[in-house]
């Protein structure tokens, strides 16, 4: 059952990444770009959860998983700060 949840979370994050990237391609809104990067990283993070807990449970990927999650959220934070200044 846990395997199904991990796979569905990864697929959902991948779908969000694709939709955000498509929105960015159409509108060129930089916040959509940063959001797509964030969700791309979260997709990798979710995939690493599956690999860590299901495929190779004898190897701990805890640090790498947390690093990808923090980096993903940091990308979104950078985008919000950088693009949230208003009109120039």
Secondary structure, DSSP 8 states (H G I E B T S, - for coil): -HHHHHHHHHHHHHHHHHHHHHHHHHH--HHHHHHHHHHHHHHHHHHHHHIIIII-TTS--HHHHHHHHHHHHHHHHHHHHHHTT---
